[in-house]
Amino acid sequence: MRNRLYLSTIDPAAGKVARQYGLGIEIAEFCTAWNLDRELAATRKALEKPLNGISRRVLHGPFNELFPCAIDPKARELTAFRFSQAAALAREYGAGKLVLHGGFNPQMYYRQWYVEQSVLFWGEFLTELPEGLTVCVENVLEPTPDMLLDILRQVNDPRLRLCLDVGHVNAYSKVSAKIWIEESGEYLSHLHIHNNDGSWDTHSALFEGTLPIRELLGMAFKRADVTATLELPDCLPSVKWLLEE
């Protein structure tokens, strides 16, 4: 299991814990767009210590105000620009997977628009994707798995896969995480794992909430290429729970 697990750098101690347990790292600093521009040099410097000696890496791209299915063409251009920056950084840092949000908002987009326009966006985006990189589209507010899976099926490119955030599913979806995993099939590539009580996305420890984390990982890891990131502000207690008990 260890060779499939990553720790998110939302925990300042992620690098230290990852080295201790032989885990990978998911770089989260570039979730915030200003770290792609004015703070880029400082961010690169800050990442030197946590990444030292860790070769298995995933990079999480920016997501604030970014919508692949945006109605405004300029908003969509900004999304493509930021995602392209993230893809270049993923290659620079040797990450095999790049996590990007799908951008669905039920108050802004009809299902048909979200699917059709996302298919167009991702199909075009992949034409300039660096070699050897897989984009994993993460669910946030999607109430059911079918929208994202429709997008992936229609794009029909092995470089575009699903990042299933089970905490988001528990808080925002009408469908259980188990069913999401079952229905995702070959499209599932990566998971974000954290727990909550179903009412809010609290990023609680793996053992604090209503999600059966071990069971979900067992289901997902039946596919040989699926990986998972512990997306927690304090990962050590959950790493011990998962690997030592």
C-alpha positions as CSV (number, residue, x, y, z in Angstrom):
1,M,0.0,0.0,0.0
2,R,2.8,2.4,0.8
3,N,3.9,2.7,-2.8
4,R,0.5,4.0,-3.7
5,L,0.1,6.6,-0.9
6,Y,1.0,10.3,-1.0
7,L,0.8,13.1,1.6
8,S,-0.4,16.5,0.7
9,T,1.8,19.5,1.5
10,I,-1.2,21.2,3.1
11,D,0.5,19.6,6.1
12,P,3.8,21.4,6.7
13,A,5.2,18.2,8.0
14,A,4.3,16.1,5.0
15,G,7.8,15.8,3.7
16,K,9.2,14.6,7.0
17,V,6.4,12.0,7.5
18,A,6.6,10.9,3.8
19,R,10.3,10.2,4.2
20,Q,9.7,8.4,7.5
21,Y,7.1,6.0,6.0
22,G,8.3,5.8,2.4
23,L,5.4,7.7,0.9
24,G,5.0,10.1,-2.0
25,I,4.2,13.8,-1.9
26,E,1.3,15.8,-3.5
27,I,2.4,19.4,-4.0
28,A,-0.4,21.7,-3.0
29,E,1.3,25.1,-3.0
30,F,0.2,25.8,-6.6
31,C,-3.5,25.5,-5.7
32,T,-3.1,29.2,-5.0
33,A,-2.6,31.1,-8.3
34,W,-0.3,33.8,-6.9
35,N,2.3,31.1,-6.2
36,L,2.4,30.6,-10.0
37,D,3.3,34.3,-10.5
38,R,4.6,36.8,-8.0
39,E,5.5,34.2,-5.3
40,L,6.9,31.6,-7.7
41,A,10.6,31.9,-6.7
42,A,9.7,31.9,-3.0
43,T,7.4,28.9,-3.5
44,R,10.1,26.9,-5.3
45,K,12.5,27.7,-2.5
46,A,10.0,26.6,0.2
47,L,9.4,23.3,-1.6
48,E,13.1,22.3,-1.6
49,K,13.0,20.8,2.0
50,P,9.7,18.9,1.9
51,L,10.5,17.4,-1.5
52,N,14.1,16.4,-0.7
53,G,14.6,12.7,-1.3
54,I,11.0,12.0,-2.4
55,S,10.7,11.0,-6.1
56,R,7.1,10.0,-6.2
57,R,5.1,13.2,-6.8
58,V,1.7,14.4,-7.7
59,L,0.9,18.1,-8.3
60,H,-2.4,19.8,-7.5
61,G,-3.1,22.7,-9.8
62,P,-4.9,26.0,-9.1
63,F,-8.7,26.1,-8.8
64,N,-9.9,29.4,-7.4
65,E,-12.2,31.2,-9.9
66,L,-11.3,28.7,-12.6
67,F,-14.0,26.9,-14.6
68,P,-13.3,24.8,-17.6
69,C,-16.9,25.1,-18.7
70,A,-17.0,28.9,-18.1
71,I,-19.6,30.8,-20.1
72,D,-17.4,33.9,-20.5
73,P,-14.7,33.0,-23.1
74,K,-12.1,35.1,-21.2
75,A,-12.8,33.1,-18.0
76,R,-12.2,30.0,-20.0
77,E,-9.0,31.4,-21.4
78,L,-7.7,32.2,-17.9
79,T,-8.5,28.6,-16.8
80,A,-6.5,27.2,-19.7
81,F,-3.6,29.5,-19.0
82,R,-3.5,28.6,-15.3
83,F,-3.9,24.9,-16.0
84,S,-1.1,25.1,-18.6
85,Q,1.2,26.7,-16.0
86,A,0.4,23.8,-13.6
87,A,1.1,21.2,-16.3
88,A,4.6,22.8,-16.9
89,L,5.3,22.7,-13.2
90,A,4.2,19.1,-12.9
91,R,6.8,18.2,-15.5
92,E,9.4,20.4,-13.8
93,Y,8.8,18.5,-10.5
94,G,8.6,15.1,-12.0
95,A,5.0,14.5,-11.2
96,G,3.2,11.8,-13.1
97,K,-0.3,13.0,-12.2
98,L,-1.8,16.5,-12.2
99,V,-5.0,17.1,-10.2
100,L,-7.3,19.8,-11.6
101,H,-10.9,20.6,-10.5
102,G,-13.8,20.0,-12.9
103,G,-15.4,23.3,-11.8
104,F,-19.0,22.3,-11.6
105,N,-21.3,24.7,-9.7
106,P,-25.0,23.7,-9.6
107,Q,-26.0,27.4,-9.2
108,M,-24.2,28.4,-12.4
109,Y,-24.3,25.5,-14.9
110,Y,-26.9,23.1,-16.2
111,R,-25.7,19.5,-16.4
112,Q,-25.8,19.5,-20.3
113,W,-23.7,22.7,-20.5
114,Y,-21.2,21.4,-18.0
115,V,-20.7,18.1,-19.8
116,E,-20.6,19.5,-23.4
117,Q,-18.4,22.4,-22.7
118,S,-16.0,20.5,-20.5
119,V,-15.6,17.9,-23.2
120,L,-14.5,20.7,-25.6
121,F,-12.2,22.3,-23.0
122,W,-10.4,19.1,-22.0
123,G,-10.1,17.8,-25.6
124,E,-8.3,21.0,-26.6
125,F,-6.2,21.2,-23.4
126,L,-4.8,17.7,-23.9
127,T,-3.4,18.6,-27.3
128,E,-0.7,20.6,-25.5
129,L,-0.2,18.4,-22.5
130,P,3.4,17.5,-21.7
131,E,4.4,13.9,-22.5
132,G,4.0,11.4,-19.7
133,L,1.5,13.4,-17.7
134,T,-2.0,12.3,-16.6
135,V,-4.6,14.9,-15.8
136,C,-6.9,13.7,-13.0
137,V,-10.2,15.7,-12.8
138,E,-11.4,16.1,-9.2
139,N,-15.0,16.1,-8.1
140,V,-16.1,18.8,-5.7
141,L,-19.9,19.7,-5.9
142,E,-20.9,17.1,-8.5
143,P,-24.0,15.4,-6.8
144,T,-23.5,12.2,-8.8
145,P,-20.7,10.5,-10.7
146,D,-22.3,10.4,-14.1
147,M,-21.4,13.9,-15.2
148,L,-17.7,13.5,-14.8
149,L,-17.8,10.0,-16.2
150,D,-19.7,11.3,-19.3
151,I,-16.9,13.9,-19.8
152,L,-14.2,11.3,-19.5
153,R,-15.9,8.8,-21.8
154,Q,-16.5,11.5,-24.5
155,V,-13.0,12.9,-24.4
156,N,-11.9,9.2,-24.6
157,D,-8.2,9.9,-23.9
158,P,-6.2,7.8,-21.4
159,R,-4.4,11.0,-20.3
160,L,-7.6,12.3,-18.7
161,R,-8.8,10.4,-15.7
162,L,-10.7,10.9,-12.4
163,C,-9.4,12.1,-9.0
164,L,-12.1,10.9,-6.6
165,D,-12.2,13.1,-3.5
166,V,-14.2,10.9,-1.0
167,G,-14.5,13.7,1.5
168,H,-16.3,15.8,-1.1
169,V,-18.5,12.9,-2.0
170,N,-19.5,12.4,1.6
171,A,-20.3,16.1,2.1
172,Y,-21.8,17.1,-1.2
173,S,-22.9,14.0,-3.2
174,K,-26.2,12.2,-3.2
175,V,-24.3,8.9,-4.0
176,S,-22.1,7.0,-1.6
177,A,-18.3,6.9,-2.0
178,K,-18.6,3.1,-2.5
179,I,-20.9,3.6,-5.5
180,W,-18.6,6.3,-6.9
181,I,-15.7,3.9,-6.8
182,E,-17.7,1.1,-8.3
183,E,-19.1,3.2,-11.2
184,S,-15.7,4.9,-11.9
185,G,-14.2,1.7,-13.1
186,E,-11.2,2.2,-15.5
187,Y,-11.5,6.0,-15.2
188,L,-10.4,6.1,-11.6
189,S,-6.7,7.1,-11.3
190,H,-6.3,8.9,-8.0
191,L,-8.1,9.6,-4.7
192,H,-8.0,12.3,-2.1
193,I,-8.8,10.7,1.2
194,H,-10.0,12.5,4.4
195,N,-13.1,12.1,6.5
196,N,-16.1,14.1,7.8
197,D,-19.5,13.6,9.3
198,G,-21.3,14.2,6.0
199,S,-22.4,17.7,6.8
200,W,-19.3,19.7,5.7
201,D,-15.9,19.2,4.0
202,T,-13.8,19.3,7.2
203,H,-10.7,17.3,6.1
204,S,-10.8,15.4,9.3
205,A,-8.5,12.5,10.2
206,L,-9.1,9.2,8.4
207,F,-10.6,7.7,11.6
208,E,-12.9,10.7,12.5
209,G,-16.0,10.6,10.4
210,T,-18.6,8.4,8.7
211,L,-16.5,7.2,5.7
212,P,-15.1,3.6,5.9
213,I,-11.6,4.7,4.6
214,R,-10.0,1.2,4.7
215,E,-12.8,-0.4,2.8
216,L,-12.8,2.4,0.2
217,L,-9.1,2.1,-0.3
218,G,-9.4,-1.7,-0.6
219,M,-12.0,-1.2,-3.4
220,A,-10.0,1.4,-5.2
221,F,-6.7,-0.4,-5.0
222,K,-8.1,-3.4,-6.9
223,R,-6.9,-1.4,-9.9
224,A,-3.1,-1.6,-10.1
225,D,-2.6,2.0,-11.2
226,V,-4.8,3.8,-8.6
227,T,-3.0,6.0,-6.1
228,A,-4.3,8.1,-3.2
229,T,-3.3,11.2,-1.3
230,L,-4.0,11.8,2.4
231,E,-5.2,15.4,2.1
232,L,-5.0,16.4,5.8
233,P,-3.6,19.4,7.7
234,D,-2.1,16.9,10.2
235,C,-1.3,13.6,8.5
236,L,0.8,11.7,11.0
237,P,-2.0,10.4,13.2
238,S,-3.8,9.1,10.1
239,V,-0.7,7.6,8.6
240,K,-0.1,5.7,11.9
241,W,-3.7,4.6,11.9
242,L,-3.6,3.4,8.4
243,L,-0.2,1.7,8.3
244,E,0.6,0.7,11.9
245,E,-2.7,-0.7,13.2
